[in-house]
Amino acid sequence: MTILYNLFRTPQEDSKKMENIKVTDGQWHVKIGKKWHMRSNFIFSILYEVAHPQDSIYVVDVTTDDGQKGEAFFKAGDLHNPKDFQTALNRTFRIGTLLCHFKQTELLHLVANLASEARKRAQSVTYRRRTIANAGRQDGTSLIFLSPTQILDLTTGSLIHPMDCPLIWLRGDLCQLRGPKLDLARHIQIPTGSLALQHFIEKAEGILNDNIGPAILAWSAMYGLNLYTKWIEELRHFNLPLLFGPPTAGKTLIAQCAAWLTGCSELHIASRCTLAFITSWLTTSSLPFVWDDPTSSDEVSQLAIDLGNGAVRGRANDETRKPLTGCLVTANFDMSAAYKYFSRLFVLKIEKTKHQKKTGDARRLEDAAREASSALPVVLSALNTVTAADVNKEVENLQSVLRMDIRILEGIALPMVLARMVLNAARRYDLMGAVLAYIKDILVPYYQECLTPADQEVTGAENLTLEDSAFADILRVCNLPHEDQVATIVSNSFVAVRADQVKAKKVREQVVKVGGKTNHSVRLRGKPKKCLYLPKKILSSEQWETLASAILKEAPTAHPAPPAEDQMEEGPQLATPATSPKPIAAPTTHPAPPAEDQMEEGPRLATLTTSLKPTAAFIPPTPQTDEEMEVSTPSVPDTSAGVPTCSAKASPCLPFPVRKSNSETETCFKCKRVGSKYLHWIGCDSCGKWYHRKCTNMTNKEYVSLNGDSTWHCVVCKPDS
């Protein structure tokens, strides 16, 4: 405004200039000489000014000549060009087209005079305002911005009018500022009060029945997420609330009601979203939301760690942004992988009830929750009075029944304190008995089962082996016919079986007990799958060999003894994969390979590994051209002269003849797929079976390092270490 007022030398000149501007039929007119000229098809008055470090913003009340009314705003820099001024108003008005034909000096005089009148009408506090950077609670104030029109005051527990607030929510995409987007806004019912919340809890008691205890804790935790920064500042850590239970137990209904109670819309129930998307919401608004059915427990654990520390990880070139709120998570995945993160989680176990569900119950409860959003100002005002001393007192009561880490106890104690405040505000404190009964009968035993016994069992898991019953279930899955790969062997030390194929809870508990994992990511045919991960040390030698044979679809193969010396002169046969016995047509200078029915009469050359020294891993040589493939036949090298050493770039040499890899003949013994001539192949020195390098989990570096002195055995034939 200083720039505008510098245009006028005296107040008398200011008023003289305004005598040449008047309003006629809802339009601005300017007098030039003795005639009046139309300059716009609208009139406007300035409501207030928004301070900004780069440029001041003016919010105006626009009325068109046809009676359309609305708010718009422009920047002070737009006044230097009337066309920019017209564009700014049209970008934010969006009701009709506004036309502006002012000259620059005329526009500057008009705006300066209107700003002076607005300053006289309004108080100094409400005329010059500051724009908010994020939705929700504002630092250093007691205000929570639910939307541009609904502003909550924690001190009074009521809504205040936007015109009486020194802050303003401007859409950043319209005024080219970094303001909060409108999709972050919430809306609660008006008028405010706690009576609707009382009616909602009464309906929930009849519909949820036995799950009313965990539901009240979940709703209280959702209310408390609006004050996330308060808990981080006073308690120094925070536990992410998580609803866990089987399908159809009612988790989603409880979570949806929590969203409606806090004014959320369908946009604020995120399902199957990435962790990066969830993080972007947490750092731009202090208003909580629901994360329904995350992909894996790893993402939830990562989010719990970040929120518990009050910091979100990012790249080095990103702006530092801290989390402003949390979210209510629902999940039905295996929780065993998240046991060690219980100090950052508040897990609410939801069990199926015997109560008969009725059609329309969920709909009626959700509608009641939307109506009960009118109690949000009253509830948040009450929760804002909770202190760290109140939480510490509840922790002392829990320590008598739970001997666990202090962070776990505080994660349970905070929702308990909030639940007392919520029920007191709703005048239903009698339901606190149901909350305490749930904690005593279900939550405490669940925590003790997940944490204390599991820690002791895993510590002593080195001397435990998998029970026969659990092993039988896993072996049955490996033996069943499947179109997709359901199991594999990793690094000759682990067995991975798809977790969705092993659904027995006792089997999963037994795997965790002996030191295995139930939610480990392993690539099966190039795609990551969640698997049961069994170390070799928890299996007996017989179990390992049986399981490996089942995965390879072959019975265990004993190591054959080397044949006698006189048998080696009868004519060696070609070492071919067992699943591809097709002979190759050979030139007349070499004997043709024997027929399939004659292959058992003489020993295979693949079984003579002990008499060929030095031995080498079976790796096909570099592919030749089609003409060379037609006229060349593998021959037995002269073992007396030794095996030549390969160069670093060439494929390792072979100790005895093998066929070139060909898409029509070579088949991997593990995946049963025909490979191309340019794939890496490797054969077992004991049984002679062929494998793709990737099917053996061998890295390319390990493959290249094999030379003429190397040996390799498949999983079945590999001697136990």
C-alpha positions in Angstrom: 0.0 0.0 0.0 3.0 2.3 0.5 3.6 2.1 -3.3 0.0 3.1 -4.0 -0.1 6.1 -1.7 3.1 7.5 -3.0 1.3 8.3 -6.2 -0.7 11.1 -4.4 0.9 14.2 -3.1 -1.9 15.3 -0.8 -5.3 14.0 0.4 -7.0 16.8 -1.6 -5.5 15.5 -4.8 -6.7 11.9 -3.8 -10.3 13.0 -3.4 -10.1 15.1 -6.6 -9.0 12.0 -8.6 -12.0 10.0 -7.2 -14.4 12.6 -8.4 -13.7 11.5 -11.9 -14.7 7.8 -11.1 -18.3 6.8 -10.4 -20.5 3.7 -10.4 -23.4 3.5 -12.9 -25.6 0.4 -13.5 -23.1 -1.8 -11.7 -20.1 -0.6 -13.8 -17.1 1.7 -13.2 -17.1 4.9 -15.3 -14.3 7.4 -15.7 -14.8 11.0 -16.7 -12.5 12.3 -19.5 -13.2 15.9 -20.4 -17.0 16.3 -20.3 -17.9 12.7 -21.1 -18.1 9.5 -19.0 -16.5 6.3 -20.3 -17.3 2.8 -19.2 -14.2 1.0 -17.8 -15.6 -2.3 -16.5 -18.7 -4.5 -16.4 -18.3 -5.0 -12.6 -17.6 -3.2 -9.4 -15.7 -4.4 -6.4 -14.7 -3.5 -2.8 -11.6 -4.6 -0.9 -12.3 -6.9 2.0 -8.8 -7.3 3.4 -5.1 -7.5 2.5 -3.0 -10.7 2.9 0.6 -10.1 3.8 3.2 -12.1 1.8 7.0 -11.8 1.7 6.9 -11.5 -2.1 3.8 -9.6 -2.9 0.7 -8.4 -1.1 -2.6 -10.0 -2.0 -6.0 -8.2 -2.0 -9.2 -10.1 -1.4 -12.2 -8.3 -3.0 -16.0 -8.7 -3.1 -17.0 -8.6 -6.8 -20.5 -7.8 -8.2 -21.1 -7.9 -11.9 -23.6 -5.7 -13.8 -26.0 -8.7 -14.1 -26.0 -9.2 -10.3 -23.5 -12.1 -9.9 -21.5 -11.9 -6.6 -18.4 -13.6 -5.4 -14.9 -13.2 -4.0 -11.7 -12.9 -5.9 -8.2 -11.7 -5.3 -5.3 -10.2 -7.0 -1.7 -9.3 -6.3 -0.3 -5.8 -6.0 2.0 -6.5 -8.9 -1.0 -7.1 -11.2 -2.0 -3.3 -10.9 0.9 -2.3 -13.1 -0.9 -3.8 -16.1 -4.7 -3.7 -16.4 -4.7 -6.9 -18.5 -2.9 -8.8 -15.6 -5.5 -7.4 -13.2 -8.3 -8.6 -15.4 -6.7 -12.1 -15.7 -6.2 -12.4 -12.0 -9.8 -11.6 -11.2 -11.1 -14.0 -13.8 -8.9 -16.8 -12.6 -10.3 -16.6 -9.1 -13.9 -15.3 -9.7 -15.1 -18.2 -12.0 -18.7 -17.1 -12.1 -18.7 -14.9 -15.2 -16.3 -13.1 -17.5 -15.0 -9.8 -16.0 -13.9 -7.0 -18.4 -11.5 -4.3 -17.4 -10.6 -1.3 -19.6 -8.9 0.9 -17.0 -5.7 2.7 -17.7 -2.8 2.1 -15.3 -3.1 5.4 -13.4 -6.9 5.1 -13.2 -6.6 1.6 -11.7 -3.9 2.6 -9.2 -6.0 5.6 -7.9 -9.1 3.4 -7.6 -7.5 0.6 -5.7 -5.7 3.0 -3.4 -8.9 4.8 -2.5 -10.8 1.5 -1.9 -8.0 0.2 0.3 -8.1 3.3 2.4 -11.9 2.9 2.9 -11.5 -0.8 3.8 -8.8 0.0 6.5 -11.1 2.5 8.1 -14.1 0.1 8.2 -12.1 -2.9 9.5 -10.0 -3.3 12.6 -6.2 -3.4 12.1 -6.1 -7.1 13.2 -8.6 -8.3 10.7 -7.7 -6.1 7.7 -4.1 -7.2 7.2 -3.9 -11.0 7.5 -1.5 -13.8 7.0 -2.0 -16.8 4.7 -1.6 -20.3 6.2 1.0 -22.8 4.8 -0.7 -26.0 5.9 -4.2 -27.2 6.7 -5.2 -28.0 10.3 -3.5 -26.6 13.4 -1.4 -23.5 13.1 1.8 -23.1 15.0 1.8 -20.7 17.8 -2.0 -20.4 17.9 -5.1 -22.3 19.1 -6.6 -22.3 15.7 -7.4 -25.4 13.5 -8.3 -24.7 9.9 -10.7 -27.4 8.8 -11.6 -25.6 5.6 -11.4 -22.0 4.3 -14.8 -21.3 6.0 -14.6 -23.6 9.1 -12.0 -22.5 11.6 -11.9 -24.1 15.1 -10.7 -22.4 18.2 -9.3 -24.9 20.8 -9.6 -22.4 23.6 -13.4 -21.9 23.3 -14.3 -25.2 21.6 -16.3 -23.4 18.9 -16.0 -22.2 15.3 -15.1 -18.6 14.5 -16.1 -16.6 11.5 -13.4 -16.3 8.8 -13.7 -12.5 8.8 -12.8 -12.4 12.5 -9.6 -14.5 12.0 -6.2 -12.9 11.5 -5.2 -15.9 9.2 -6.7 -17.0 5.9 -6.8 -20.1 3.8 -6.1 -19.1 0.1 -5.9 -21.6 -2.6 -2.3 -21.8 -3.6 -3.1 -23.0 -7.2 -5.1 -19.8 -7.8 -2.8 -17.1 -6.4 0.4 -18.9 -7.3 1.4 -19.3 -3.7 2.4 -22.5 -1.7 -0.9 -22.7 0.1 -2.9 -25.8 1.1 -5.1 -27.5 -1.5 -8.8 -27.7 -1.1 -8.8 -31.6 -1.2 -7.2 -31.4 2.3 -10.3 -29.6 3.7 -12.7 -31.2 6.2 -16.3 -30.3 6.8 -18.3 -30.8 10.1 -22.0 -30.5 10.8 -23.4 -27.2 12.2 -24.5 -26.3 14.8 -21.8 -27.8 17.0 -22.5 -29.7 20.2 -21.9 -33.1 21.9 -25.5 -34.4 21.7 -25.1 -36.0 18.3 -22.0 -37.8 19.6 -24.0 -39.3 22.5 -26.6 -40.6 20.0 -23.9 -42.1 17.8 -22.2 -44.0 20.7 -25.6 -45.4 21.7 -26.1 -46.8 18.2 -22.5 -48.1 18.0 -23.1 -50.0 21.3 -25.9 -52.0 19.8 -24.4 -52.6 16.4 -20.7 -53.3 17.4 -21.6 -55.2 20.5 -18.5 -56.8 22.0 -16.2 -54.6 19.8 -17.4 -51.3 21.4 -14.3 -51.3 23.6 -11.7 -51.2 20.8 -13.9 -49.0 18.7 -14.0 -46.3 21.4 -10.2 -46.5 21.7 -9.8 -46.2 17.9 -12.1 -43.2 17.7 -10.3 -41.6 20.6 -6.9 -42.2 18.9 -8.3 -40.6 15.7 -9.4 -37.5 17.6 -6.0 -37.4 19.2 -4.2 -37.4 15.8 -5.4 -33.8 15.3 -3.1 -32.9 18.2 -0.1 -35.0 17.0 2.4 -32.2 17.4 1.3 -31.7 21.0 2.0 -35.3 21.9 5.4 -35.3 20.1 6.4 -32.1 22.0 5.2 -33.3 25.5 5.7 -37.1 25.3 8.7 -37.0 22.9 7.3 -40.0 20.9 4.1 -41.2 19.3 2.5 -44.7 18.6 0.7 -45.1 15.3 -2.9 -46.6 15.9 -3.5 -49.8 13.9 -6.6 -51.9 13.7 -5.7 -55.6 13.2 -8.0 -58.5 12.8 -9.5 -61.1 10.3 -11.8 -60.1 7.4 -15.4 -59.3 8.3 -14.4 -58.5 11.9 -15.5 -54.9 11.5 -12.2 -53.0 11.2 -13.2 -51.0 8.2 -16.5 -49.9 9.7 -14.8 -48.7 12.8 -12.2 -46.8 10.7 -14.8 -45.3 8.4 -16.8 -44.0 11.4 -13.5 -42.5 12.8 -13.1 -40.6 9.5 -16.7 -39.3 9.5 -16.4 -38.2 13.2 -13.5 -35.9 12.3 -15.1 -34.4 9.2 -13.3 -36.5 6.6 -14.8 -37.3 3.2 -14.3 -40.3 0.9 -11.1 -38.6 -0.4 -9.5 -39.0 3.0 -9.8 -42.9 3.2 -6.6 -43.9 1.3 -6.6 -47.5 0.1 -3.6 -49.3 -1.5 -1.6 -46.1 -1.7 2.1 -45.9 -1.8 4.1 -44.8 1.3 5.3 -41.7 -0.6 1.7 -40.6 -1.2 0.8 -41.1 2.5 3.9 -39.2 3.6 2.9 -36.2 1.4 -0.4 -36.0 3.2 1.2 -36.2 6.6 3.5 -33.2 5.9 1.0 -30.8 4.4 -1.9 -31.1 6.9 -2.4 -31.8 10.6 -5.8 -33.2 9.9 -5.8 -37.0 10.2 -7.1 -39.6 7.7 -7.5 -43.4 7.3 -5.0 -45.7 5.6 -7.1 -48.8 4.8 -5.5 -52.1 4.0 -1.8 -51.2 3.3 0.2 -53.4 1.0 2.6 -54.9 3.6 3.7 -54.6 7.2 7.0 -53.2 6.1 5.4 -49.9 4.9 3.4 -49.6 8.1 6.5 -50.3 10.2 8.5 -47.6 8.3 5.7 -45.1 8.8 5.5 -45.9 12.5 9.2 -45.3 12.9 9.1 -42.0 11.1 6.0 -40.7 13.0 7.3 -42.0 16.3 10.5 -40.0 15.9 8.7 -37.0 14.5 10.6 -37.0 11.3 10.0 -38.2 7.7 12.9 -39.4 5.6 13.6 -37.8 2.2 16.2 -37.2 -0.4 19.1 -34.8 0.2 17.8 -32.2 -2.3 14.3 -32.1 -0.8 13.1 -29.4 1.6 13.0 -30.5 5.2 9.4 -31.2 6.1 8.2 -32.7 9.4 5.0 -34.8 9.9 2.1 -32.8 11.2 -0.3 -35.6 11.9 -0.8 -39.4 11.7 -3.4 -41.8 10.3 -5.5 -44.7 11.5 -4.4 -47.9 9.8 -6.4 -51.0 9.2 -4.7 -54.3 8.3 -5.2 -58.0 8.1 -1.7 -59.0 7.0 0.6 -61.2 9.1 1.8 -59.1 12.1 4.7 -61.3 13.1 7.1 -59.1 11.0 6.0 -56.1 13.0 6.4 -57.4 16.5 9.7 -55.6 16.9 8.0 -52.3 16.1 5.3 -52.5 18.7 7.1 -49.8 20.6 6.0 -47.5 17.8 2.5 -49.0 17.2 -0.7 -49.0 19.1 -2.2 -52.3 17.9 -6.0 -52.8 18.5 -6.9 -56.5 17.9 -10.4 -56.8 16.5 -12.1 -60.2 16.9 -15.3 -61.5 15.2 -18.3 -61.2 17.4 -21.2 -63.6 17.8 -23.7 -60.7 17.3 -25.9 -61.3 14.2 -25.4 -58.5 11.7 -28.4 -56.9 10.2 -28.8 -55.3 6.8 -28.3 -51.5 6.9 -26.6 -51.4 10.3 -23.3 -50.2 8.8 -25.1 -47.5 6.8 -27.0 -46.2 9.8 -23.9 -46.1 11.9 -22.0 -44.2 9.3 -24.8 -41.6 8.9 -24.8 -41.2 12.7 -21.0 -40.7 12.7 -21.4 -37.9 10.1 -23.9 -36.1 12.2 -21.7 -36.6 15.3 -18.9 -34.6 13.5 -20.6 -31.6 15.1 -18.9 -32.6 18.4 -15.4 -32.2 17.0 -14.8 -28.7 18.4 -16.0 -29.7 21.9 -14.0 -33.0 21.9 -10.7 -31.4 20.7 -11.0 -28.6 23.2 -11.3 -31.2 26.0 -8.4 -33.3 24.6 -6.2 -30.2 24.4 -6.2 -30.1 28.3 -4.6 -33.5 28.6 -1.0 -33.3 29.9 2.0 -35.6 30.1 1.2 -36.1 33.8 -2.2 -37.6 33.0 -0.5 -40.1 30.7 2.2 -41.0 33.2 -0.4 -41.7 35.8 -2.1 -44.2 33.4 1.2 -45.8 32.7 1.7 -46.5 36.4 -1.6 -48.4 36.4 -0.6 -50.4 33.4 2.8 -51.4 34.8 1.1 -53.6 37.4 -0.2 -55.9 34.6 2.2 -55.3 31.7 6.0 -55.6 32.2 7.1 -54.1 28.9 9.0 -51.2 27.4 7.8 -47.8 28.6 7.1 -46.6 25.0 4.6 -49.5 24.6 2.9 -48.6 27.8 2.7 -44.9 26.9 1.3 -46.0 23.5 -1.6 -47.8 25.2 -2.0 -45.2 28.0 -2.5 -42.1 25.8 -5.6 -43.5 24.0 -7.0 -44.7 27.3 -6.8 -41.1 28.7 -8.3 -39.7 25.5 -11.1 -42.3 25.7 -12.0 -41.0 29.2 -12.2 -37.5 27.9 -14.3 -38.4 24.8 -16.8 -40.5 26.8 -17.1 -37.7 29.4 -17.8 -35.2 26.7 -20.5 -37.5 25.3 -21.9 -38.2 28.7 -21.4 -42.0 28.3 -18.6 -42.6 30.8 -20.4 -45.8 31.8 -18.8 -47.4 28.7 -15.3 -47.0 30.1 -15.9 -50.3 31.8 -16.1 -52.0 28.4 -12.9 -50.3 27.4 -11.0 -51.5 30.5 -12.5 -55.0 30.1 -11.2 -55.2 26.5 -7.7 -54.1 27.6 -7.6 -56.6 30.4 -9.1 -59.6 28.6 -7.9 -59.2 25.0 -5.3 -56.5 24.5 -2.9 -57.3 27.4 -2.9 -61.1 26.6 -2.3 -60.3 22.9 0.7 -58.1 23.7 2.1 -60.7 26.1 1.7 -63.4 23.4 3.3 -61.3 20.7 6.2 -59.8 22.6 7.5 -61.6 25.7 7.2 -65.3 24.5 8.2 -64.5 21.0 11.4 -62.7 22.1 12.4 -65.6 24.3 11.7 -68.2 21.7 13.6 -66.5 18.9 16.6 -66.0 21.2 16.8 -69.8 21.7 15.8 -70.7 18.2 19.3 -71.8 17.2 18.7 -75.3 18.7 15.1 -75.8 17.4 14.0 -77.5 14.3 10.7 -77.4 12.4 8.1 -79.8 13.7 7.0 -82.7 11.5 3.4 -81.4 11.3 4.4 -78.0 10.1 6.9 -79.5 7.7 4.3 -81.8 6.3 2.0 -78.9 5.5 4.8 -77.0 3.8 5.8 -80.1 1.8 2.2 -80.7 0.7 2.1 -77.2 -0.8 5.3 -77.8 -2.7 4.0 -81.1 -4.1 0.6 -79.7 -5.2 0.4 -78.9 -9.0 0.5 -75.1 -9.6 0.6 -73.0 -12.7 2.8 -70.4 -11.0 5.9 -71.0 -9.0 5.1 -71.4 -5.3 8.5 -72.3 -3.8 12.2 -71.8 -4.5 15.6 -72.3 -2.9 17.6 -69.2 -2.2 21.4 -69.3 -2.1 21.4 -73.0 -1.2 20.6 -72.0 2.3 16.9 -71.0 2.5 13.6 -72.4 1.3 11.0 -69.8 0.3 7.3 -70.8 0.0 4.6 -68.4 -1.0 2.8 -67.2 2.2 -0.6 -67.2 0.6 -0.4 -70.9 0.0 0.3 -71.7 3.7 -2.7 -70.4 5.6 -2.5 -72.5 8.8 -1.9 -70.2 11.7 -0.1 -73.0 13.7 2.4 -73.4 10.8 3.2 -69.7 10.7 3.7 -69.6 14.5 6.0 -72.7 14.3 8.1 -71.0 11.6 8.5 -67.9 13.7 9.2 -69.9 16.8 12.2 -71.7 15.2 13.7 -68.5 13.7 12.1 -68.3 10.3 10.1 -65.5 8.7 6.5 -65.4 7.5 6.4 -62.2 5.4 9.7 -62.1 3.6 9.8 -60.8 0.0 11.4 -63.2 -2.6 11.3 -63.0 -6.4 9.4 -65.9 -8.0 9.7 -65.9 -11.8 10.8 -62.3 -11.6 8.0 -61.0 -9.5 8.3 -60.3 -5.7 6.1 -62.4 -3.5 5.6 -62.6 0.2 7.0 -65.9 1.4 7.6 -68.1 4.4 11.4 -68.1 4.7 13.0 -71.2 6.2 16.7 -71.3 7.0 18.5 -74.6 6.3 19.6 -74.8 9.9 16.0 -75.3 11.1 15.6 -78.3 8.9 17.1 -81.8 9.4 19.2 -83.1 6.5 16.4 -85.5 5.5 13.8 -82.6 5.6 16.1 -80.4 3.5 16.7 -83.0 0.9 13.0 -84.0 0.7 11.9 -80.3 0.4 14.5 -79.5 -2.2 13.5 -82.5 -4.3 9.9 -81.6 -4.1 10.7 -78.1 -5.3 12.7 -79.4 -8.2 10.0 -82.1 -8.9 12.5 -84.9 -8.5 13.1 -87.5 -5.8 16.3 -87.3 -3.9 19.3 -88.5 -6.0 22.1 -90.4 -4.3 25.6 -89.7 -5.3 26.6 -92.5 -7.8 29.9 -94.2 -7.4 32.4 -93.8 -10.2 32.4 -96.6 -12.8 35.3 -99.0 -13.3 38.1 -98.1 -15.6 37.2 -100.8 -18.1 33.7 -99.5 -18.6 35.0 -96.1 -19.8 36.0 -97.6 -23.1 32.6 -98.8 -24.2 31.6 -95.5 -25.7 30.6 -92.5 -23.7 27.2 -90.9 -24.1 26.4 -87.3 -24.3 25.6 -85.5 -21.1 22.1 -84.2 -21.8 19.4 -82.8 -19.6 17.0 -85.4 -18.3 13.9 -83.7 -19.7 15.4 -83.2 -23.2 16.8 -86.6 -24.5 16.5 -85.6 -28.2 19.7 -86.7 -30.0 21.6 -84.4 -32.4 22.4 -85.5 -35.9 26.2 -85.9 -36.2 28.5 -86.1 -39.2 29.7 -89.5 -40.3 33.1 -89.0 -38.7 31.6 -89.2 -35.2 29.3 -92.0 -33.8 25.7 -91.1 -33.4 24.4 -90.9 -29.8 22.5 -94.0 -28.6 18.7 -94.3 -28.6 16.7 -93.4 -25.5 16.0 -97.1 -24.6 19.8 -97.9 -24.8 20.9 -95.1 -22.5 20.7 -97.3 -19.4 23.0 -100.0 -20.6 26.2 -98.1 -20.2 27.3 -95.5 -17.7 26.8 -91.9 -18.5 29.7 -89.6 -18.8 28.1 -87.3 -16.4 28.7 -89.8 -13.6 32.4 -90.0 -14.1 33.2 -86.8 -12.2 35.5 -88.6 -9.8 37.7 -89.9 -12.6 38.0 -86.7 -14.5 40.5 -84.3 -13.0 40.4 -81.4 -12.9 36.6 -81.0 -13.0 34.7 -78.0 -13.9 31.2 -76.6 -13.6 28.9 -77.4 -16.5 28.6 -74.2 -18.5 27.9 -74.3 -22.3 30.5 -72.7 -24.4 30.0 -69.4 -26.3 27.1 -70.0 -28.9 28.2 -70.7 -32.5 26.6 -69.8 -35.8 23.8 -72.0 -37.2 26.2 -73.5 -39.8 28.7 -74.5 -37.0 25.9 -76.0 -34.9 24.9 -78.3 -37.8 28.3 -79.8 -38.5 29.8 -79.8 -35.0 29.3 -82.5 -32.4 30.8 -82.5 -28.9 33.6 -84.8 -28.4 35.4 -86.1 -25.3 38.5 -84.1 -24.5 41.8 -85.7 -23.8 41.9 -85.9 -20.0 45.6 -86.8 -20.0 46.5 -83.5 -21.5 44.5 -81.7 -18.9 41.7 -79.1 -19.3 42.6 -75.8 -20.8 42.1 -72.6 -18.8 39.6 -70.1 -20.1 40.2 -66.4 -20.4 38.3 -63.8 -18.4 35.8 -63.0 -21.1 35.2 -66.5 -22.5 32.9 -69.0 -21.0 34.7 -71.6 -18.7 35.8 -74.7 -20.4 34.2 -78.1 -19.8 35.8 -81.3 -18.5 33.7 -83.5 -20.8 31.5 -83.0 -23.9 28.2 -81.2 -23.7 25.8 -79.9 -26.3 25.6 -76.2 -27.2 22.6 -74.5 -25.6 19.8 -74.5 -28.2 16.2 -73.3 -27.8 14.9 -76.5 -29.4 16.8 -79.0 -27.1 18.0 -77.5 -23.8 15.5 -77.4 -21.0 16.1 -76.2 -17.4 15.6 -79.0 -14.9 14.1 -76.5 -12.3 11.8 -74.2 -14.3 11.1 -76.8 -17.0 11.4 -74.0 -19.6 13.3 -74.2 -22.9 16.1 -71.6 -22.9 17.7 -69.7 -25.7 21.3 -70.1 -26.9 22.4 -66.9 -25.3 21.3 -67.7 -21.7 23.9 -68.8 -19.1 23.7 -72.5 -18.3 25.3 -74.6 -15.6 25.2 -78.3 -15.0 25.6 -80.5 -11.9 28.9 -82.5 -11.6 27.0 -85.3 -9.9 23.7 -85.9 -11.6 24.3 -84.0 -14.9 21.1 -82.0 -14.8 21.0 -78.6 -16.5 19.9 -75.3 -14.9 19.7 -71.7 -15.9 22.1 -69.6 -13.9 19.3 -67.5 -12.6 17.3 -70.6 -11.5 20.3 -71.5 -9.2 20.4 -67.9 -7.7 24.0 -67.6 -8.9 25.1 -64.1 -9.6 26.8 -63.2 -12.9 30.0 -62.4 -11.0 30.1 -65.9 -9.5 29.3 -67.4 -12.9 32.2 -65.6 -14.7 34.6 -66.6 -11.9 34.2 -70.3 -12.6 37.2 -71.8 -14.3 38.5 -75.2 -15.3 39.2 -76.2 -11.7 35.7 -75.3 -10.5 33.0 -77.8 -9.5 29.3 -77.2 -8.9 26.6 -79.4 -7.4 22.8 -78.8 -7.5 20.8 -78.4 -4.3 19.9 -82.1 -4.2 23.4 -83.4 -4.8 25.2 -80.8 -2.7 26.9 -82.4 0.3 25.7 -81.1 3.6 28.1 -78.7 5.1 
